[in-house]
Amino acid sequence: MTIQLNLQSDQVEVAEAESTVVTTPTTSIEEVFLLMKSHEVGSVLICEDNKLVGIYTERDAVKAMVDNIDLRLPISEVMVASPMTIGEGAPLAEAIQLMAAGRCRRLPIVSGEKKLTGIVKVSGILHYFVEHFPQTVFNLPPEPNIIISEREGA
């Protein structure tokens, strides 16, 4: 099978992250920081009634620190509301395209009712490539299209 065929036939869940940290919109920014630290994750998903309403990432955390935001505020004040998502069972290729177009490293997976079911991360996609195509990944030169003008050696 080729990489392109697998990416079209394999569902997004094959690259789903093992841990998804979820909280509510009323949680303070400080508590979200502590969640990110204790779970060693780069994002927290914000849900109401199991429906995704926002996401907060380490990029947002850095911005909050630079802007000197009051950490007692609820996360709903600074989260990215209505983040880009992908549906359950979507092809992995679609997730890659959405992530590239949206310039994001995380994509929440939602059901037809918009209920959160997981998250796919760039690191999960990289692990997928290494696991499914080790010969291709490990045998690529660091710069595949380089043309050497002189012979190496003595």
NORKADA-V974820 format. One record per residue. OMEGA is omega in whole degrees, 0 to 359 (999 if undefined). Layout:
BEGIN
omega:OMEGA
omega:OMEGA
END
This chain:
BEGIN
omega:179
omega:178
omega:182
omega:180
omega:179
omega:181
omega:178
omega:184
omega:180
omega:182
omega:183
omega:182
omega:180
omega:179
omega:183
omega:179
omega:180
omega:182
omega:176
omega:180
omega:185
omega:174
omega:182
omega:180
omega:181
omega:179
omega:181
omega:178
omega:179
omega:179
omega:178
omega:175
omega:180
omega:176
omega:180
omega:180
omega:185
omega:180
omega:180
omega:179
omega:180
omega:179
omega:174
omega:179
omega:183
omega:184
omega:170
omega:182
omega:179
omega:177
omega:181
omega:177
omega:180
omega:177
omega:177
omega:184
omega:178
omega:176
omega:178
omega:180
omega:179
omega:179
omega:180
omega:179
omega:179
omega:180
omega:179
omega:180
omega:176
omega:185
omega:177
omega:179
omega:176
omega:182
omega:179
omega:180
omega:187
omega:182
omega:172
omega:182
omega:179
omega:182
omega:175
omega:180
omega:173
omega:181
omega:176
omega:176
omega:179
omega:178
omega:179
omega:178
omega:179
omega:178
omega:180
omega:179
omega:179
omega:181
omega:178
omega:181
omega:182
omega:181
omega:179
omega:181
omega:181
omega:181
omega:178
omega:177
omega:182
omega:177
omega:178
omega:179
omega:181
omega:176
omega:181
omega:176
omega:180
omega:179
omega:175
omega:181
omega:178
omega:180
omega:177
omega:178
omega:177
omega:177
omega:177
omega:180
omega:181
omega:181
omega:186
omega:183
omega:185
omega:181
omega:181
omega:184
omega:186
omega:182
omega:178
omega:175
omega:181
omega:177
omega:190
omega:185
omega:181
omega:177
omega:182
omega:183
omega:179
omega:177
omega:179
omega:175
omega:184
omega:999
END
